Amino acid sequence: MRSVDPGPIREKLKIWDGVSAQHTAEQHKVERWRDRLIEDDSSVDELVRAHPAIDARHLRALARKARDERASGAPPRAYRELFRALREIVSGIRARDDAA
C-alpha cells in the first residue's frame, strides 16, 4: 500500500463527503440547468444542441411536471427526477472528458 498514490483516493473520499470543489461545481451546474428548464421550455433545445444524445422529450416532460408540481404545491418528485437526469448527463460528459 505504500507504493499506492493516495491522491485519487483522497479525491474520491472528498466527493463522497461532498466537499470536492469539482463535485460542488457540478452540482451547481445541474441546479442551474434544472432551473432554466423549468423556467423556459426552449432551454431543452439548447441542451440538446450541446448534447444530441440526450432524450429531449423525457426532459421536457419532467420539466413540465416540475412546473405543475410547483404551481400546485405538490411534492417535488419530478423536480428531483429532473435533477437526477441532468446529473447523469453532466456526469456522463465529465466521464467522457476524463477518458479522452
C-alpha positions as CSV (number, residue, x, y, z in Angstrom):
1,M,0.0,0.0,0.0
2,R,2.9,2.4,0.5
3,S,3.5,2.5,-3.3
4,V,-0.1,3.5,-4.0
5,D,-0.7,7.2,-4.8
6,P,-3.2,8.4,-2.1
7,G,-4.3,11.4,-4.2
8,P,-7.1,9.8,-6.2
9,I,-8.3,8.0,-3.0
10,R,-8.4,11.3,-1.1
11,E,-10.3,13.0,-4.0
12,K,-12.9,10.2,-4.1
13,L,-13.4,10.5,-0.3
14,K,-13.9,14.2,-0.7
15,I,-16.5,13.6,-3.3
16,W,-18.3,11.1,-1.1
17,D,-18.1,13.7,1.7
18,G,-19.5,16.4,-0.6
19,V,-16.5,18.7,-0.2
20,S,-14.9,18.3,-3.6
21,A,-14.7,21.6,-5.5
22,Q,-15.3,19.8,-8.7
23,H,-18.3,17.9,-7.3
24,T,-19.8,21.2,-5.9
25,A,-19.3,22.9,-9.3
26,E,-21.1,20.0,-11.0
27,Q,-24.0,20.2,-8.5
28,H,-24.4,24.0,-9.1
29,K,-24.3,23.4,-12.9
30,V,-27.0,20.8,-12.7
31,E,-29.1,23.1,-10.5
32,R,-28.8,26.0,-12.9
33,W,-29.8,23.7,-15.8
34,R,-32.8,22.4,-13.8
35,D,-34.0,25.9,-13.1
36,R,-33.5,27.0,-16.7
37,L,-35.5,24.0,-18.0
38,I,-38.3,24.7,-15.5
39,E,-38.5,28.4,-16.4
40,D,-38.1,28.1,-20.2
41,D,-39.0,25.1,-22.2
42,S,-36.8,26.3,-25.1
43,S,-33.8,25.6,-22.8
44,V,-34.2,21.9,-23.6
45,D,-33.4,22.7,-27.3
46,E,-30.2,24.4,-26.2
47,L,-29.2,21.5,-24.1
48,V,-30.0,19.0,-26.9
49,R,-27.9,21.1,-29.4
50,A,-25.0,20.9,-27.0
51,H,-25.5,17.1,-26.3
52,P,-27.5,15.5,-29.1
53,A,-27.6,12.0,-27.5
54,I,-30.0,13.1,-24.7
55,D,-33.7,12.3,-24.6
56,A,-35.3,15.8,-25.2
57,R,-38.9,14.5,-24.9
58,H,-38.2,13.0,-21.5
59,L,-36.5,16.2,-20.2
60,R,-39.4,18.3,-21.5
61,A,-41.9,16.1,-19.8
62,L,-40.0,16.2,-16.5
63,A,-39.7,20.0,-16.7
64,R,-43.4,20.3,-17.4
65,K,-44.3,18.0,-14.4
66,A,-41.9,20.0,-12.2
67,R,-43.6,23.3,-13.2
68,D,-47.0,21.7,-12.5
69,E,-45.8,20.4,-9.1
70,R,-44.5,23.9,-8.2
71,A,-47.8,25.6,-9.2
72,S,-50.0,23.1,-7.3
73,G,-47.8,22.8,-4.3
74,A,-47.4,19.0,-4.8
75,P,-44.4,17.1,-3.5
76,P,-41.3,17.7,-5.8
77,R,-41.0,14.3,-7.4
78,A,-40.4,15.4,-11.0
79,Y,-38.2,18.2,-9.7
80,R,-35.9,15.7,-8.1
81,E,-36.1,13.3,-11.1
82,L,-35.2,16.1,-13.4
83,F,-32.2,16.9,-11.2
84,R,-31.1,13.2,-11.3
85,A,-31.5,13.0,-15.1
86,L,-29.4,16.2,-15.6
87,R,-26.8,15.0,-13.1
88,E,-26.4,11.8,-15.2
89,I,-25.9,13.9,-18.3
90,V,-23.3,16.1,-16.7
91,S,-21.6,13.1,-15.1
92,G,-21.5,11.4,-18.5
93,I,-20.0,14.4,-20.1
94,R,-17.3,14.6,-17.4
95,A,-16.6,10.8,-17.7
96,R,-16.1,11.2,-21.5
97,D,-13.9,14.2,-21.0
98,D,-11.8,12.3,-18.4
99,A,-11.4,9.3,-20.7
100,A,-10.2,11.5,-23.6
